Amino acid sequence: MNRIRDRLGDQMTRAQALRLRSLSHEAYQPRQFDEKLTQAEASRRIEALENEIALADSF
């Protein structure tokens, strides 16, 4: 299955990986980072973590 993702170029970008790794550590959720995510999965996790961090910062 990973080979299919590689051929389709669907793996998350380097920029997404860096952002997701940073956000997952900032939110104390390192398990949210996974090197094998697709671009779409990474985008969803990034958005969720950004929203979670913004909510925590609002208190």
Helices and strands as residue ranges (DSSP letters): H 2-8, H 14-26, G 30-32, H 39-57
